[in-house]
Structure formats: C-alpha cells, structure tokens
Amino acid sequence: MLEQAALEEKAEREAAERRHKDLTQLQKEQAALLEERRQLKKLEFAEKEEERRMEELRQQAEDEAIAEERRRILEQHAPLLIGFLPPGLFRNMAEMSSLPENIQAQFRRHVPIQDDPDLW
C-alpha cells in the first residue's frame, strides 16, 4: 500500500512537473510570437513611412515639373496673349519675376497680380 501510494505520489509529481514544463514552454512560445508580431508591425510601419516619403518626393518632383512647364508656356505664349489673359494668372509677384524683364513690364501694364499691393 505504501509502495502504491509512493508510486501515485511520484506519478502526480511527474505529471505536475510535465504540466509546469508544458505551461512554461507555451508561455515562451507566446512571448516569441508577440515579439515576432511587434517586429513585423515595426517593419510594416517603416515600409509605409518609406513609401510615404517616396510618394512625397515623387509629388514634389511632379509639382516642380508642372511649375517649370507652366513658366515655360507663359514665357513662350503669354506675350502674344497680353490683353486676353485673365487677372490672377500669376499667383504672386515671385512667379512673375521668373519671366524675362520685358515680359514682366508688359504684364504689369495689362494683367493685375493677385498679391500686387496696388490692387487693394
């Protein structure tokens, strides 16, 4: 009887140790999965941030190309259209100052500029 009780007690201890080891192993695996998820989220965030930065650079380059083309078209065609161009064609004096001086002089006479202090 004592031997059987000792065997049962030993079996219970071994089962408890096995459950404890299994629980510890499960907790380690959960911690590893959580860390892996954190790393993946951090990586995704960095990728999205890089995509956003690249999109901003692309948009900035596109805006610069559009502004340059607009300036070129104005420089090339606006002198022929003085008197037909609407007020506010130039957004500000700086935009107009990028044109050659002779074209600026013609525009100052015929086309009001939005931030021109004489307009107010």
Phi and psi restraints in degrees (value plus and minus 20) as a CYANA .aco file:
   2 LEU   PHI     -84.1   -44.1
   2 LEU   PSI     -57.8   -17.8
   3 GLU   PHI     -85.4   -45.4
   3 GLU   PSI     -61.5   -21.5
   4 GLN   PHI     -85.9   -45.9
   4 GLN   PSI     -60.2   -20.2
   5 ALA   PHI     -84.9   -44.9
   5 ALA   PSI     -60.4   -20.4
   6 ALA   PHI     -85.4   -45.4
   6 ALA   PSI     -60.7   -20.7
   7 LEU   PHI     -84.2   -44.2
   7 LEU   PSI     -62.6   -22.6
   8 GLU   PHI     -84.5   -44.5
   8 GLU   PSI     -61.5   -21.5
   9 GLU   PHI     -84.0   -44.0
   9 GLU   PSI     -61.7   -21.7
  10 LYS   PHI     -84.6   -44.6
  10 LYS   PSI     -62.8   -22.8
  11 ALA   PHI     -82.9   -42.9
  11 ALA   PSI     -60.2   -20.2
  12 GLU   PHI     -84.4   -44.4
  12 GLU   PSI     -62.6   -22.6
  13 ARG   PHI     -82.4   -42.4
  13 ARG   PSI     -64.7   -24.7
  14 GLU   PHI     -84.2   -44.2
  14 GLU   PSI     -60.2   -20.2
  15 ALA   PHI     -84.9   -44.9
  15 ALA   PSI     -61.2   -21.2
  16 ALA   PHI     -84.6   -44.6
  16 ALA   PSI     -61.9   -21.9
  17 GLU   PHI     -83.6   -43.6
  17 GLU   PSI     -61.5   -21.5
  18 ARG   PHI     -82.9   -42.9
  18 ARG   PSI     -64.8   -24.8
  19 ARG   PHI     -81.3   -41.3
  19 ARG   PSI     -61.7   -21.7
  20 HIS   PHI     -84.1   -44.1
  20 HIS   PSI     -64.2   -24.2
  21 LYS   PHI     -82.6   -42.6
  21 LYS   PSI     -63.8   -23.8
  22 ASP   PHI     -81.7   -41.7
  22 ASP   PSI     -63.1   -23.1
  23 LEU   PHI     -84.5   -44.5
  23 LEU   PSI     -62.7   -22.7
  24 THR   PHI     -82.9   -42.9
  24 THR   PSI     -63.8   -23.8
  25 GLN   PHI     -81.8   -41.8
  25 GLN   PSI     -63.1   -23.1
  26 LEU   PHI     -81.9   -41.9
  26 LEU   PSI     -62.8   -22.8
  27 GLN   PHI     -83.7   -43.7
  27 GLN   PSI     -59.4   -19.4
  28 LYS   PHI     -84.0   -44.0
  28 LYS   PSI     -62.9   -22.9
  29 GLU   PHI     -84.2   -44.2
  29 GLU   PSI     -60.8   -20.8
  30 GLN   PHI     -82.8   -42.8
  30 GLN   PSI     -63.5   -23.5
  31 ALA   PHI     -82.6   -42.6
  31 ALA   PSI     -60.5   -20.5
  32 ALA   PHI     -84.9   -44.9
  32 ALA   PSI     -61.2   -21.2
  33 LEU   PHI     -84.1   -44.1
  33 LEU   PSI     -62.7   -22.7
  34 LEU   PHI     -81.6   -41.6
  34 LEU   PSI     -63.6   -23.6
  35 GLU   PHI     -84.2   -44.2
  35 GLU   PSI     -60.1   -20.1
  36 GLU   PHI     -82.6   -42.6
  36 GLU   PSI     -62.3   -22.3
  37 ARG   PHI     -83.6   -43.6
  37 ARG   PSI     -61.2   -21.2
  38 ARG   PHI     -80.6   -40.6
  38 ARG   PSI     -64.3   -24.3
  39 GLN   PHI     -83.6   -43.6
  39 GLN   PSI     -61.9   -21.9
  40 LEU   PHI     -83.3   -43.3
  40 LEU   PSI     -62.5   -22.5
  41 LYS   PHI     -83.9   -43.9
  41 LYS   PSI     -60.9   -20.9
  42 LYS   PHI     -83.1   -43.1
  42 LYS   PSI     -61.7   -21.7
  43 LEU   PHI     -85.1   -45.1
  43 LEU   PSI     -64.5   -24.5
  44 GLU   PHI     -80.5   -40.5
  44 GLU   PSI     -63.2   -23.2
  45 PHE   PHI     -81.5   -41.5
  45 PHE   PSI     -63.8   -23.8
  46 ALA   PHI     -84.0   -44.0
  46 ALA   PSI     -60.3   -20.3
  47 GLU   PHI     -84.2   -44.2
  47 GLU   PSI     -63.9   -23.9
  48 LYS   PHI     -84.5   -44.5
  48 LYS   PSI     -59.6   -19.6
  49 GLU   PHI     -83.4   -43.4
  49 GLU   PSI     -61.4   -21.4
  50 GLU   PHI     -86.0   -46.0
  50 GLU   PSI     -61.2   -21.2
  51 GLU   PHI     -80.9   -40.9
  51 GLU   PSI     -63.9   -23.9
  52 ARG   PHI     -82.4   -42.4
  52 ARG   PSI     -63.0   -23.0
  53 ARG   PHI     -84.6   -44.6
  53 ARG   PSI     -62.7   -22.7
  54 MET   PHI     -84.9   -44.9
  54 MET   PSI     -58.8   -18.8
  55 GLU   PHI     -84.8   -44.8
  55 GLU   PSI     -60.2   -20.2
  56 GLU   PHI     -82.6   -42.6
  56 GLU   PSI     -62.9   -22.9
  57 LEU   PHI     -84.0   -44.0
  57 LEU   PSI     -61.0   -21.0
  58 ARG   PHI     -84.0   -44.0
  58 ARG   PSI     -64.0   -24.0
  59 GLN   PHI     -84.5   -44.5
  59 GLN   PSI     -60.6   -20.6
  60 GLN   PHI     -83.4   -43.4
  60 GLN   PSI     -63.5   -23.5
  61 ALA   PHI     -83.8   -43.8
  61 ALA   PSI     -60.3   -20.3
  62 GLU   PHI     -84.6   -44.6
  62 GLU   PSI     -63.8   -23.8
  63 ASP   PHI     -81.2   -41.2
  63 ASP   PSI     -61.6   -21.6
  64 GLU   PHI     -85.0   -45.0
  64 GLU   PSI     -60.2   -20.2
  65 ALA   PHI     -85.2   -45.2
  65 ALA   PSI     -60.9   -20.9
  66 ILE   PHI     -85.0   -45.0
  66 ILE   PSI     -64.3   -24.3
  67 ALA   PHI     -82.7   -42.7
  67 ALA   PSI     -60.7   -20.7
  68 GLU   PHI     -86.3   -46.3
  68 GLU   PSI     -62.4   -22.4
  69 GLU   PHI     -85.7   -45.7
  69 GLU   PSI     -59.1   -19.1
  70 ARG   PHI     -82.3   -42.3
  70 ARG   PSI     -64.8   -24.8
  71 ARG   PHI     -82.0   -42.0
  71 ARG   PSI     -62.8   -22.8
  72 ARG   PHI     -83.6   -43.6
  72 ARG   PSI     -64.2   -24.2
  73 ILE   PHI     -84.1   -44.1
  73 ILE   PSI     -64.1   -24.1
  74 LEU   PHI     -81.7   -41.7
  74 LEU   PSI     -64.1   -24.1
  75 GLU   PHI     -82.5   -42.5
  75 GLU   PSI     -58.2   -18.2
  76 GLN   PHI     -99.4   -59.4
  76 GLN   PSI     -61.3   -21.3
  77 HIS   PHI    -128.2   -88.2
  77 HIS   PSI     -44.4    -4.4
  78 ALA   PHI     -80.4   -40.4
  78 ALA   PSI     -59.1   -19.1
  79 PRO   PHI     -78.9   -38.9
  79 PRO   PSI     -49.1    -9.1
  80 LEU   PHI     -97.8   -57.8
  80 LEU   PSI     -37.6     2.4
  81 LEU   PHI    -131.4   -91.4
  81 LEU   PSI      -8.1    31.9
  82 ILE   PHI     -79.2   -39.2
  82 ILE   PSI     115.5   155.5
  83 GLY   PHI      76.5   116.5
  83 GLY   PSI     -39.8     0.2
  84 PHE   PHI    -128.7   -88.7
  84 PHE   PSI     -32.6     7.4
  85 LEU   PHI    -101.6   -61.6
  85 LEU   PSI     121.5   161.5
  86 PRO   PHI     -95.8   -55.8
  86 PRO   PSI     134.9   174.9
  87 PRO   PHI     -83.0   -43.0
  87 PRO   PSI     129.5   169.5
  88 GLY   PHI      63.5   103.5
  88 GLY   PSI     -10.9    29.1
  89 LEU   PHI     -81.0   -41.0
  89 LEU   PSI     -59.8   -19.8
  90 PHE   PHI    -112.8   -72.8
  90 PHE   PSI     112.2   152.2
  91 ARG   PHI     -92.5   -52.5
  91 ARG   PSI     -53.8   -13.8
  92 ASN   PHI    -178.5  -138.5
  92 ASN   PSI     152.5   192.5
  93 MET   PHI     -85.8   -45.8
  93 MET   PSI     -52.1   -12.1
  94 ALA   PHI     -82.9   -42.9
  94 ALA   PSI     -57.9   -17.9
  95 GLU   PHI     -85.3   -45.3
  95 GLU   PSI     -58.8   -18.8
  96 MET   PHI     -92.2   -52.2
  96 MET   PSI     -52.7   -12.7
  97 SER   PHI     -88.9   -48.9
  97 SER   PSI     -32.1     7.9
  98 SER   PHI     -97.0   -57.0
  98 SER   PSI     -32.8     7.2
  99 LEU   PHI    -105.0   -65.0
  99 LEU   PSI     139.9   179.9
 100 PRO   PHI     -80.3   -40.3
 100 PRO   PSI     133.4   173.4
 101 GLU   PHI     -80.2   -40.2
 101 GLU   PSI     -59.2   -19.2
 102 ASN   PHI     -85.1   -45.1
 102 ASN   PSI     -55.5   -15.5
 103 ILE   PHI     -91.7   -51.7
 103 ILE   PSI     -59.2   -19.2
 104 GLN   PHI     -79.2   -39.2
 104 GLN   PSI     -63.8   -23.8
 105 ALA   PHI     -81.9   -41.9
 105 ALA   PSI     -62.2   -22.2
 106 GLN   PHI     -83.4   -43.4
 106 GLN   PSI     -61.6   -21.6
 107 PHE   PHI     -89.0   -49.0
 107 PHE   PSI     -57.5   -17.5
 108 ARG   PHI     -80.8   -40.8
 108 ARG   PSI     -51.9   -11.9
 109 ARG   PHI     -96.8   -56.8
 109 ARG   PSI     -51.4   -11.4
 110 HIS   PHI    -135.8   -95.8
 110 HIS   PSI     -46.8    -6.8
 111 VAL   PHI    -141.9  -101.9
 111 VAL   PSI      94.7   134.7
 112 PRO   PHI     -87.3   -47.3
 112 PRO   PSI     124.5   164.5
 113 ILE   PHI    -120.6   -80.6
 113 ILE   PSI     122.5   162.5
 114 GLN   PHI     -79.0   -39.0
 114 GLN   PSI     -62.5   -22.5
 115 ASP   PHI    -117.9   -77.9
 115 ASP   PSI      -2.2    37.8
 116 ASP   PHI     -88.6   -48.6
 116 ASP   PSI     100.6   140.6
 117 PRO   PHI     -84.1   -44.1
 117 PRO   PSI     -42.4    -2.4
 118 ASP   PHI     -92.0   -52.0
 118 ASP   PSI     -38.1     1.9
 119 LEU   PHI     -95.0   -55.0
 119 LEU   PSI     -44.3    -4.3
